[in-house]
Amino acid sequence: MKPELASAADLTKIRSLLRTCELPEIDLDLGHMGDFLVLRAGGSLVGCVGLERAGDAGLLRSLAVAHERRSAGLGDVLMRAIEARAVAAGVHRLFLLTTTAPNFFASRGYRPCSRVDAPDAIRALTEFTSICPASAACMSRSLDRSISRQEQFHRPSTST
Ligand SMILES: CC(C)(COP(=O)(O)OP(=O)(O)OC[C@H]1O[C@@H](n2cnc3c(N)ncnc32)[C@H](O)[C@@H]1OP(=O)(O)O)[C@@H](O)C(=O)NCCC(=O)NCCS
């Protein structure tokens, strides 16, 4: 199972998965789909992750795996794939906010940071300004170009 770029038709399913996983989805719209990756299995969408870019910084958001598919490495696959996409887009540092999985990210190279460490353009995103609680942990990780060589998502072929 490999991450694919999300399509416009995935928006509703992504929002539904995020609700099931108790993650914010209210601000998501079609404009986000260009930087969202999804995992599909048996016709269902079983995982997703998103990137919001702000110059050479990025926000990793909405990492979710369906309950019945957890602990099979899919969260890790999605995280590495969005990191690779970020590097390919010229992002040098990723930030994230989480209330539910700081230890998951800590064991994968992310370190706690202060919200004020994030660039203004990241702090202006809705995750920071309104939809994540102030109690959410802010974490960050520097990316290096070796990550892009591990790029793990593919573009689905388009049929007309
Ligand atoms: C976090 C999440 C994406 C992990 O997905 P996954 O497919 O189970 O992850 P993986 O299989 O790659 O990794 C599983 C490992 O991470 C650990 N893990 C999973 N969720 C964790 C959490 N919330 N905190 C700490 N560790 C966690 C598991 O214990 C497991 O550890 P092990 O490999 O030592 O057994 C999934 O649990 C999820 O969707 N959670 C709800 C949404 C969320 O909290 N997202 C993150 C904030 S954006």
Ligand as a Chemical Component Dictionary entry (heavy atoms), coordinates in Angstrom:
data_LIG
# 
_chem_comp.id                   LIG 
_chem_comp.type                 NON-POLYMER 
_chem_comp.pdbx_formal_charge   0 
_chem_comp.three_letter_code    LIG 
# 
loop_
_chem_comp_atom.comp_id 
_chem_comp_atom.atom_id 
_chem_comp_atom.alt_atom_id 
_chem_comp_atom.type_symbol 
_chem_comp_atom.charge 
_chem_comp_atom.model_Cartn_x 
_chem_comp_atom.model_Cartn_y 
_chem_comp_atom.model_Cartn_z 
_chem_comp_atom.pdbx_ordinal 
LIG C1  C1  C 0 -0.803 8.303  15.266 1  
LIG C2  C2  C 0 -1.291 7.325  14.188 2  
LIG C3  C3  C 0 -1.362 8.052  12.860 3  
LIG C4  C4  C 0 -0.295 6.177  14.083 4  
LIG O1  O1  O 0 -0.721 5.342  13.036 5  
LIG P1  P1  P 0 -0.236 3.796  12.946 6  
LIG O2  O2  O 0 -0.496 3.335  11.570 7  
LIG O3  O3  O 0 -0.792 3.026  14.062 8  
LIG O4  O4  O 0 1.334  3.993  13.175 9  
LIG P2  P2  P 0 2.489  2.938  12.900 10 
LIG O5  O5  O 0 1.904  1.587  12.700 11 
LIG O6  O6  O 0 3.400  3.487  11.866 12 
LIG O7  O7  O 0 3.264  3.000  14.262 13 
LIG C5  C5  C 0 2.704  2.346  15.344 14 
LIG C6  C6  C 0 3.576  2.648  16.538 15 
LIG O8  O8  O 0 3.304  3.978  16.975 16 
LIG C7  C7  C 0 2.796  3.925  18.299 17 
LIG N1  N1  N 0 1.739  4.897  18.422 18 
LIG C8  C8  C 0 0.602  4.968  17.698 19 
LIG N2  N2  N 0 -0.138 6.010  18.152 20 
LIG C9  C9  C 0 0.557  6.571  19.137 21 
LIG C10 C10 C 0 0.316  7.672  19.982 22 
LIG N3  N3  N 0 -0.800 8.393  19.940 23 
LIG N4  N4  N 0 1.277  8.001  20.894 24 
LIG C11 C11 C 0 2.408  7.279  20.987 25 
LIG N5  N5  N 0 2.689  6.207  20.220 26 
LIG C12 C12 C 0 1.760  5.874  19.316 27 
LIG C13 C13 C 0 2.256  2.518  18.465 28 
LIG O9  O9  O 0 2.250  2.162  19.820 29 
LIG C14 C14 C 0 3.245  1.709  17.671 30 
LIG O10 O10 O 0 4.438  1.505  18.414 31 
LIG P3  P3  P 0 5.349  0.213  18.152 32 
LIG O11 O11 O 0 5.782  0.280  16.712 33 
LIG O12 O12 O 0 6.468  0.393  19.132 34 
LIG O13 O13 O 0 4.450  -0.937 18.424 35 
LIG C15 C15 C 0 -2.666 6.726  14.540 36 
LIG O14 O14 O 0 -2.583 6.175  15.836 37 
LIG C16 C16 C 0 -3.805 7.722  14.497 38 
LIG O15 O15 O 0 -4.430 7.916  13.465 39 
LIG N6  N6  N 0 -4.090 8.380  15.650 40 
LIG C17 C17 C 0 -5.185 9.341  15.731 41 
LIG C18 C18 C 0 -4.839 10.623 15.045 42 
LIG C19 C19 C 0 -3.587 11.288 15.610 43 
LIG O16 O16 O 0 -3.374 11.328 16.810 44 
LIG N7  N7  N 0 -2.751 11.843 14.687 45 
LIG C20 C20 C 0 -1.533 12.539 15.037 46 
LIG C21 C21 C 0 -1.752 13.979 15.224 47 
LIG S1  S1  S 0 -1.763 14.852 13.658 48 
# 
loop_
_chem_comp_bond.comp_id 
_chem_comp_bond.atom_id_1 
_chem_comp_bond.atom_id_2 
_chem_comp_bond.value_order 
_chem_comp_bond.pdbx_ordinal 
LIG C1  C2  SING 1  
LIG C2  C3  SING 2  
LIG C2  C4  SING 3  
LIG C2  C15 SING 4  
LIG C4  O1  SING 5  
LIG O1  P1  SING 6  
LIG P1  O2  DOUB 7  
LIG P1  O3  SING 8  
LIG P1  O4  SING 9  
LIG O4  P2  SING 10 
LIG P2  O5  DOUB 11 
LIG P2  O6  SING 12 
LIG P2  O7  SING 13 
LIG O7  C5  SING 14 
LIG C5  C6  SING 15 
LIG C6  O8  SING 16 
LIG C6  C14 SING 17 
LIG O8  C7  SING 18 
LIG C7  N1  SING 19 
LIG C7  C13 SING 20 
LIG N1  C8  SING 21 
LIG N1  C12 SING 22 
LIG C8  N2  DOUB 23 
LIG N2  C9  SING 24 
LIG C9  C10 SING 25 
LIG C9  C12 DOUB 26 
LIG C10 N3  SING 27 
LIG C10 N4  DOUB 28 
LIG N4  C11 SING 29 
LIG C11 N5  DOUB 30 
LIG N5  C12 SING 31 
LIG C13 O9  SING 32 
LIG C13 C14 SING 33 
LIG C14 O10 SING 34 
LIG O10 P3  SING 35 
LIG P3  O11 DOUB 36 
LIG P3  O12 SING 37 
LIG P3  O13 SING 38 
LIG C15 O14 SING 39 
LIG C15 C16 SING 40 
LIG C16 O15 DOUB 41 
LIG C16 N6  SING 42 
LIG N6  C17 SING 43 
LIG C17 C18 SING 44 
LIG C18 C19 SING 45 
LIG C19 O16 DOUB 46 
LIG C19 N7  SING 47 
LIG N7  C20 SING 48 
LIG C20 C21 SING 49 
LIG C21 S1  SING 50 
# 
